[in-house]
C-alpha cells in the first residue's frame, strides 16, 4: 500500500483539472438524444442523493465513515468513465460500499450487503404512505452473483487502482499545531464529509481539502450570517492570494478574520507550501454546494433516476 499520496495511483491517475473533467463528461454525454429523453438533476444534487442512499445503507450496516468516504470516491471515479444513464445507480452504490469495506479492512459478506440494500431500497421502511413509481421497483436483484459481477466491472473501470488517501489524517495531524477546539475539529470533519459531494476529491490533494475544512471551521459561525461571512472572507482571500507570502500575522486585516485563532491559521498558511489559491477555490466550491442544496428534493431525484432506468430497461 502506498503510504505517500505523492507516489500513489490517486495522485498519478485520479487527479484532474476542471477542464479535463468537463471534457471527460462531455464525451460521456455525447448521445444528446438520450440526455434529452432521460433528464437528470443537477450533478451536485444527484451526488447528494447518491450520498444519502449510501449513508442509509452504511448506517444500517454500521460501516465506518472512512469506508463510506472511500465508496463515495469510487462512485465518482466510476461515473467519469461510465455514463450514469447506462447504469442502475443503486447497484453502483451497493457495490462501491461492498468493495470499499474490503479496502478499508472492514469486509462485509456479499449476501449481507445484498440483503441490507434490498431492505433499504425495496423494503417497507423505504416506502412512503403513497408509494411512488421509484419505490415500487426491485432496485437490487436478489441474485448475489449480480453484485459480484458488478464488482469486477467497477474494479476494471478504476484500473484496479483502489487505494484512496483521505483528508482525515491531515486534519488529525494539524489539530494540535493549530490549537483547534473540539467543536472546530467536529465542524472541520463535517466539511470534509461534505467535500465528497463535489468534484474536489478529483481536483485537489487531501491536504488541501483538510486545510480548507479547517479554514471553514474557523470562519463559519453558528449564526445566520455565518455563511455570508465565510463568502466574504473567501472573496477577500481570492483577491489577495499573494498577500500572505509577504505579510506577518500582525499585519493581516482581511474581513471576518479578526480573531487570534484565524490570524494564527493564516500566518501558518503563509509560512507553509499549501496552495492558497486552491484553498480559496475549494472554499468557494463548498459554499456553492451549500447554496444549491437548498433546491434538493429527494422525491424528484428518485423519480427521474427510476424513469431513466425504466426507459433503458435496467429495472
VOPAGU-2260 file (C-alpha; in pm, 1 decimal, decimal comma):
REM VOPAGU-2260
SITE   aa  ch    i         X         Y         Z
SITE  UNK   A    0       0,0       0,0       0,0
SITE  UNK   A    1     136,9     341,2     -95,5
SITE  UNK   A    2     165,7     544,2     224,5
SITE  UNK   A    3     273,8     853,9      34,0
SITE  UNK   A    4      -0,4    1036,3    -155,4
SITE  UNK   A    5     250,1    1191,3    -396,3
SITE  UNK   A    6     365,2     846,9    -512,8
SITE  UNK   A    7      15,0     697,5    -516,2
SITE  UNK   A    8    -207,2     599,5    -807,7
SITE  UNK   A    9    -457,1     853,5    -676,4
SITE  UNK   A   10    -210,3    1133,5    -743,8
SITE  UNK   A   11     -86,3     995,1   -1076,3
SITE  UNK   A   12    -412,6     882,0   -1235,0
SITE  UNK   A   13    -709,4    1027,4   -1047,0
SITE  UNK   A   14    -629,6    1396,6   -1011,6
SITE  UNK   A   15    -768,2    1619,0   -1286,0
SITE  UNK   A   16    -814,7    1981,4   -1376,2
SITE  UNK   A   17   -1166,6    2121,2   -1409,4
SITE  UNK   A   18   -1116,8    2138,9   -1785,4
SITE  UNK   A   19   -1016,7    1772,7   -1802,9
SITE  UNK   A   20   -1321,1    1666,3   -1601,7
SITE  UNK   A   21   -1550,9    1873,8   -1822,2
SITE  UNK   A   22   -1401,7    1713,8   -2133,2
SITE  UNK   A   23   -1445,9    1362,5   -1993,1
SITE  UNK   A   24   -1809,0    1429,5   -1906,2
SITE  UNK   A   25   -1882,4    1590,3   -2240,5
SITE  UNK   A   26   -1771,5    1267,8   -2405,3
SITE  UNK   A   27   -1997,5    1064,8   -2175,4
SITE  UNK   A   28   -2293,9    1288,2   -2263,3
SITE  UNK   A   29   -2225,6    1262,2   -2635,0
SITE  UNK   A   30   -2563,7    1099,2   -2701,7
SITE  UNK   A   31   -2773,6    1415,4   -2681,9
SITE  UNK   A   32   -3092,8    1227,8   -2765,9
SITE  UNK   A   33   -3050,7    1006,5   -2461,7
SITE  UNK   A   34   -2971,3    1310,2   -2245,6
SITE  UNK   A   35   -3295,8    1475,5   -2358,0
SITE  UNK   A   36   -3501,7    1158,1   -2317,6
SITE  UNK   A   37   -3361,6    1086,2   -1970,3
SITE  UNK   A   38   -3321,6    1418,6   -1787,7
SITE  UNK   A   39   -3139,7    1404,5   -1455,9
SITE  UNK   A   40   -3099,7    1660,7   -1175,4
SITE  UNK   A   41   -2800,4    1891,0   -1139,4
SITE  UNK   A   42   -2486,2    1683,6   -1085,5
SITE  UNK   A   43   -2439,4    1817,1    -731,2
SITE  UNK   A   44   -2798,0    1732,1    -636,9
SITE  UNK   A   45   -2751,6    1387,8    -788,1
SITE  UNK   A   46   -2432,1    1342,3    -586,4
SITE  UNK   A   47   -2619,2    1440,3    -271,4
SITE  UNK   A   48   -2891,7    1186,5    -349,0
SITE  UNK   A   49   -2631,9     912,7    -403,9
SITE  UNK   A   50   -2468,0    1010,3     -76,2
SITE  UNK   A   51   -2791,2     997,7     121,9
SITE  UNK   A   52   -2861,4     648,8     -13,8
SITE  UNK   A   53   -2505,4     536,6      59,6
SITE  UNK   A   54   -2524,6     671,4     415,9
SITE  UNK   A   55   -2859,5     496,8     470,8
SITE  UNK   A   56   -2704,6     167,0     371,7
SITE  UNK   A   57   -2383,6     235,7     562,8
SITE  UNK   A   58   -2562,6     325,6     886,6
SITE  UNK   A   59   -2783,0      19,1     863,7
SITE  UNK   A   60   -2470,9    -195,4     834,1
SITE  UNK   A   61   -2276,1      13,4    1091,2
SITE  UNK   A   62   -1999,2      93,9     843,2
SITE  UNK   A   63   -1719,0     333,0     945,4
SITE  UNK   A   64   -1712,7     680,3     790,7
SITE  UNK   A   65   -1380,7     621,6     612,6
SITE  UNK   A   66   -1521,9     322,0     424,4
SITE  UNK   A   67   -1824,7     530,1     324,3
SITE  UNK   A   68   -1590,1     807,0     205,9
SITE  UNK   A   69   -1390,4     555,7       0,8
SITE  UNK   A   70   -1713,8     431,0    -156,5
SITE  UNK   A   71   -1806,3     788,9    -247,5
SITE  UNK   A   72   -1472,7     831,2    -425,8
SITE  UNK   A   73   -1524,7     502,3    -612,1
SITE  UNK   A   74   -1867,7     616,5    -731,8
SITE  UNK   A   75   -1727,6     947,5    -853,8
SITE  UNK   A   76   -1437,8     779,1   -1032,5
SITE  UNK   A   77   -1670,4     526,0   -1194,1
SITE  UNK   A   78   -1902,7     795,1   -1324,1
SITE  UNK   A   79   -1628,6     980,1   -1509,0
SITE  UNK   A   80   -1571,9     659,1   -1705,3
SITE  UNK   A   81   -1930,6     534,7   -1748,2
SITE  UNK   A   82   -2247,3     739,8   -1823,0
SITE  UNK   A   83   -2492,0     747,7   -1531,6
SITE  UNK   A   84   -2778,5     681,3   -1772,3
SITE  UNK   A   85   -2626,0     345,5   -1868,1
SITE  UNK   A   86   -2632,7     209,5   -1512,5
SITE  UNK   A   87   -2851,0     121,0   -1217,9
SITE  UNK   A   88   -2708,8     366,3    -959,5
SITE  UNK   A   89   -2837,1     157,5    -669,0
SITE  UNK   A   90   -2622,4    -137,7    -774,0
SITE  UNK   A   91   -2329,0     100,2    -820,8
SITE  UNK   A   92   -2375,7     236,8    -466,7
SITE  UNK   A   93   -2409,0    -107,4    -306,3
SITE  UNK   A   94   -2109,7    -246,7    -496,0
SITE  UNK   A   95   -1893,4      56,3    -419,7
SITE  UNK   A   96   -1966,2      17,3     -47,2
SITE  UNK   A   97   -1900,2    -357,9     -60,2
SITE  UNK   A   98   -1563,3    -300,7    -229,8
SITE  UNK   A   99   -1471,5      -4,8      -5,6
SITE  UNK   A  100   -1529,8    -214,8     305,5
SITE  UNK   A  101   -1279,8    -467,0     175,3
SITE  UNK   A  102   -1021,3    -199,4     104,9
SITE  UNK   A  103   -1071,5     -32,9     444,4
SITE  UNK   A  104   -1026,5    -366,4     623,5
SITE  UNK   A  105   -1385,2    -397,8     741,1
SITE  UNK   A  106   -1520,9    -656,5     493,0
SITE  UNK   A  107   -1888,6    -744,2     474,3
SITE  UNK   A  108   -2032,7   -1065,1     333,1
SITE  UNK   A  109   -2182,9   -1013,1     -10,0
SITE  UNK   A  110   -2512,4   -1170,5      96,5
SITE  UNK   A  111   -2539,8    -926,9     385,1
SITE  UNK   A  112   -2480,1    -631,3     152,3
SITE  UNK   A  113   -2747,5    -751,6     -90,7
SITE  UNK   A  114   -2999,8    -822,9     186,1
SITE  UNK   A  115   -2945,3    -487,7     356,5
SITE  UNK   A  116   -2952,5    -297,2      26,8
SITE  UNK   A  117   -3281,8    -463,1     -66,9
SITE  UNK   A  118   -3419,8    -375,5     275,0
SITE  UNK   A  119   -3317,3      -9,8     239,4
SITE  UNK   A  120   -3437,0      38,8    -119,2
SITE  UNK   A  121   -3708,5    -220,9    -164,7
SITE  UNK   A  122   -3841,1    -288,3     183,8
SITE  UNK   A  123   -4138,1    -145,4     366,9
SITE  UNK   A  124   -3923,6     103,5     559,4
SITE  UNK   A  125   -3835,9     274,0     229,7
SITE  UNK   A  126   -4197,7     300,8     116,5
SITE  UNK   A  127   -4381,5     628,1     182,0
SITE  UNK   A  128   -4752,7     637,6     258,5
SITE  UNK   A  129   -4822,9     678,5    -112,7
SITE  UNK   A  130   -4554,5     466,2    -285,7
SITE  UNK   A  131   -4402,3     640,8    -583,3
SITE  UNK   A  132   -4302,5     475,0    -909,1
SITE  UNK   A  133   -3940,2     456,1    -792,4
SITE  UNK   A  134   -4030,3     290,9    -461,2
SITE  UNK   A  135   -4223,3      10,4    -631,0
SITE  UNK   A  136   -3925,2    -116,3    -829,2
SITE  UNK   A  137   -3696,2    -406,2    -738,9
SITE  UNK   A  138   -3383,4    -193,8    -742,9
SITE  UNK   A  139   -3138,2    -458,1    -619,2
SITE  UNK   A  140   -3155,4    -812,3    -766,1
SITE  UNK   A  141   -3180,9   -1099,6    -519,3
SITE  UNK   A  142   -2908,7   -1291,6    -703,8
SITE  UNK   A  143   -2582,8   -1206,6    -521,9
SITE  UNK   A  144   -2380,3   -1300,9    -829,7
SITE  UNK   A  145   -2502,5    -980,4    -996,7
SITE  UNK   A  146   -2328,7    -773,0    -731,3
SITE  UNK   A  147   -2019,0    -989,8    -764,4
SITE  UNK   A  148   -2013,9    -937,5   -1140,9
SITE  UNK   A  149   -2055,4    -564,0   -1098,7
SITE  UNK   A  150   -1766,7    -558,7    -851,3
SITE  UNK   A  151   -1533,0    -680,2   -1126,6
SITE  UNK   A  152   -1678,2    -418,9   -1362,3
SITE  UNK   A  153   -1618,2    -144,9   -1104,5
SITE  UNK   A  154   -1261,7    -260,5   -1039,3
SITE  UNK   A  155   -1193,7    -278,4   -1412,8
SITE  UNK   A  156   -1315,6      76,1   -1478,2
SITE  UNK   A  157   -1090,8     202,2   -1198,8
SITE  UNK   A  158    -797,7       3,8   -1343,7
SITE  UNK   A  159    -759,5    -179,7   -1011,0
SITE  UNK   A  160    -638,8     146,2    -853,3
SITE  UNK   A  161    -834,3     118,8    -530,8
SITE  UNK   A  162    -626,0     287,4    -259,5
SITE  UNK   A  163    -776,0     621,4    -155,2
SITE  UNK   A  164    -598,8     883,1      57,7
SITE  UNK   A  165    -838,4    1091,4     267,3
SITE  UNK   A  166    -805,9    1435,0     434,7
SITE  UNK   A  167    -894,4    1297,4     779,9
SITE  UNK   A  168    -532,4    1208,6     859,1
SITE  UNK   A  169    -408,8    1560,2     780,6
SITE  UNK   A  170    -683,7    1708,6     997,6
SITE  UNK   A  171    -577,9    1485,0    1283,2
SITE  UNK   A  172    -213,1    1586,2    1243,1
SITE  UNK   A  173    -293,7    1960,3    1240,3
SITE  UNK   A  174    -527,3    1967,1    1541,5
SITE  UNK   A  175    -252,4    2029,5    1795,7
SITE  UNK   A  176     -47,3    2256,0    1568,0
SITE  UNK   A  177    -341,5    2492,0    1514,2
SITE  UNK   A  178    -478,7    2454,3    1867,5
SITE  UNK   A  179    -823,2    2355,4    1743,8
SITE  UNK   A  180   -1111,4    2324,2    1987,1
SITE  UNK   A  181   -1327,6    2008,1    1985,6
SITE  UNK   A  182   -1619,9    2187,1    1818,2
SITE  UNK   A  183   -1387,2    2318,2    1545,2
SITE  UNK   A  184   -1248,2    1969,4    1486,0
SITE  UNK   A  185   -1601,4    1832,9    1462,0
SITE  UNK   A  186   -1707,6    2101,8    1216,1
SITE  UNK   A  187   -1394,7    2050,0    1004,5
SITE  UNK   A  188   -1471,6    1676,5     991,2
SITE  UNK   A  189   -1823,2    1754,7     868,8
SITE  UNK   A  190   -1682,1    1982,2     598,2
SITE  UNK   A  191   -1451,3    1700,7     486,6
SITE  UNK   A  192   -1754,0    1469,3     470,4
SITE  UNK   A  193   -1932,7    1727,9     257,8
SITE  UNK   A  194   -1648,5    1766,7       8,7
SITE  UNK   A  195   -1721,4    1415,7    -119,3
SITE  UNK   A  196   -2044,9    1559,0    -261,8
SITE  UNK   A  197   -1835,7    1765,7    -504,1
SITE  UNK   A  198   -1559,2    1704,8    -758,1
SITE  UNK   A  199   -1296,5    1818,9    -507,5
SITE  UNK   A  200   -1162,6    1463,2    -442,3
SITE  UNK   A  201   -1074,1    1450,0    -813,4
SITE  UNK   A  202    -931,0    1801,4    -825,5
SITE  UNK   A  203    -717,7    1851,6    -514,9
SITE  UNK   A  204    -478,9    1661,6    -286,2
SITE  UNK   A  205    -617,6    1554,4      53,1
SITE  UNK   A  206    -405,6    1804,9     247,5
SITE  UNK   A  207    -561,2    2097,2      54,7
SITE  UNK   A  208    -908,3    1967,6     143,6
SITE  UNK   A  209    -810,3    1934,8     509,6
SITE  UNK   A  210    -674,5    2290,6     521,7
SITE  UNK   A  211    -992,1    2415,3     351,8
SITE  UNK   A  212   -1204,8    2234,2     609,1
SITE  UNK   A  213   -1005,9    2393,8     891,9
SITE  UNK   A  214   -1043,0    2737,6     731,7
SITE  UNK   A  215   -1420,6    2697,2     705,8
SITE  UNK   A  216   -1444,0    2555,0    1056,9
SITE  UNK   A  217   -1263,1    2858,7    1196,5
SITE  UNK   A  218   -1463,9    3114,8     999,7
SITE  UNK   A  219   -1811,2    2959,8     990,4
SITE  UNK   A  220   -2026,3    3068,2    1284,8
SITE  UNK   A  221   -2348,6    2911,6    1415,0
SITE  UNK   A  222   -2538,4    3225,7    1320,0
SITE  UNK   A  223   -2748,4    3333,5    1025,8
SITE  UNK   A  224   -2464,1    3545,3     891,7
SITE  UNK   A  225   -2201,1    3271,2     921,8
SITE  UNK   A  226   -2212,0    3160,1     561,0
SITE  UNK   A  227   -2211,6    3515,0     427,2
SITE  UNK   A  228   -1909,2    3595,0     645,6
SITE  UNK   A  229   -1722,7    3298,5     501,9
SITE  UNK   A  230   -1813,6    3401,7     146,7
SITE  UNK   A  231   -1673,2    3749,1     214,5
SITE  UNK   A  232   -1357,0    3603,8     365,1
SITE  UNK   A  233   -1301,8    3365,4      73,9
SITE  UNK   A  234   -1357,0    3651,4    -170,5
SITE  UNK   A  235   -1101,5    3862,7      13,3
SITE  UNK   A  236    -850,3    3579,7       5,3
SITE  UNK   A  237    -907,6    3517,0    -364,9
SITE  UNK   A  238    -841,1    3882,8    -441,6
SITE  UNK   A  239    -515,2    3884,7    -249,8
SITE  UNK   A  240    -362,9    3533,1    -265,0
SITE  UNK   A  241      -8,1    3668,3    -261,9
SITE  UNK   A  242     -67,0    3892,8      38,5
SITE  UNK   A  243      15,8    3618,9     287,0
SITE  UNK   A  244     354,6    3545,3     137,1
SITE  UNK   A  245     468,4    3897,1     220,9
SITE  UNK   A  246     272,1    3971,8     536,6
SITE  UNK   A  247     318,7    3885,5     901,5
SITE  UNK   A  248      26,1    3776,2    1119,2
SITE  UNK   A  249      23,8    4119,3    1285,9
SITE  UNK   A  250     -47,3    4284,2     950,8
SITE  UNK   A  251    -341,9    4065,9     846,5
SITE  UNK   A  252    -668,3    4258,7     846,8
SITE  UNK   A  253    -889,5    4086,7     588,3
SITE  UNK   A  254   -1266,4    4085,5     654,5
SITE  UNK   A  255   -1401,6    3845,9     919,2
SITE  UNK   A  256   -1052,1    3731,8    1012,7
SITE  UNK   A  257   -1001,7    3936,2    1327,7
SITE  UNK   A  258    -985,6    3651,5    1581,3
SITE  UNK   A  259    -643,1    3546,3    1703,4
SITE  UNK   A  260    -701,6    3185,3    1606,9
SITE  UNK   A  261    -786,1    3273,8    1246,5
SITE  UNK   A  262    -490,4    3510,3    1223,6
SITE  UNK   A  263    -261,7    3236,6    1355,3
SITE  UNK   A  264    -403,2    2998,7    1097,5
SITE  UNK   A  265    -338,6    3246,4     815,1
SITE  UNK   A  266      15,1    3306,4     943,4
SITE  UNK   A  267      75,5    2931,5     948,5
SITE  UNK   A  268     -66,3    2906,7     597,5
SITE  UNK   A  269     163,6    3182,0     475,1
SITE  UNK   A  270     470,0    3010,7     613,5
SITE  UNK   A  271     386,9    2675,9     454,4
SITE  UNK   A  272     370,2    2549,4      98,7
SITE  UNK   A  273      -4,3    2494,7      73,8
SITE  UNK   A  274    -156,1    2635,9    -245,3
SITE  UNK   A  275    -365,2    2927,2    -112,6
SITE  UNK   A  276    -546,2    2969,3    -443,0
SITE  UNK   A  277    -652,1    2604,0    -428,5
SITE  UNK   A  278    -780,4    2652,4     -73,0
SITE  UNK   A  279    -985,9    2951,0    -187,2
SITE  UNK   A  280   -1126,3    2756,7    -484,2
SITE  UNK   A  281   -1220,2    2466,0    -258,2
SITE  UNK   A  282   -1389,0    2700,7     -12,9
SITE  UNK   A  283   -1596,5    2863,1    -283,4
SITE  UNK   A  284   -1690,5    2523,3    -429,0
SITE  UNK   A  285   -1818,4    2406,0     -91,8
SITE  UNK   A  286   -2007,2    2729,1     -31,3
SITE  UNK   A  287   -2177,3    2699,1    -370,7
SITE  UNK   A  288   -2267,0    2339,5    -279,8
SITE  UNK   A  289   -2439,8    2451,7      39,0
SITE  UNK   A  290   -2634,2    2709,9    -159,1
SITE  UNK   A  291   -2756,6    2469,5    -430,1
SITE  UNK   A  292   -2856,8    2205,5    -175,2
SITE  UNK   A  293   -3142,1    2435,5     -77,5
SITE  UNK   A  294   -3303,1    2319,9    -403,6
SITE  UNK   A  295   -3268,4    1949,6    -319,5
SITE  UNK   A  296   -3580,6    1732,1    -333,9
SITE  UNK   A  297   -3523,9    1361,0    -283,4
SITE  UNK   A  298   -3850,6    1255,5    -445,0
SITE  UNK   A  299   -3767,1    1434,8    -768,5
SITE  UNK   A  300   -3421,6    1274,1    -787,0
SITE  UNK   A  301   -3565,7     932,2    -713,5
SITE  UNK   A  302   -3835,4     964,3    -978,2
SITE  UNK   A  303   -3602,3    1089,9   -1252,1
SITE  UNK   A  304   -3349,5     813,0   -1188,5
SITE  UNK   A  305   -3622,2     547,0   -1187,5
SITE  UNK   A  306   -3776,2     681,0   -1509,1
SITE  UNK   A  307   -3435,8     677,4   -1676,1
SITE  UNK   A  308   -3367,1     319,4   -1564,7
SITE  UNK   A  309   -3707,0     206,8   -1693,1
SITE  UNK   A  310   -3651,0     366,6   -2035,4
SITE  UNK   A  311   -3312,7     195,0   -2053,3
SITE  UNK   A  312   -3457,8    -141,8   -1946,7
SITE  UNK   A  313   -3242,9    -152,6   -1632,7
SITE  UNK   A  314   -3532,6    -237,9   -1399,5
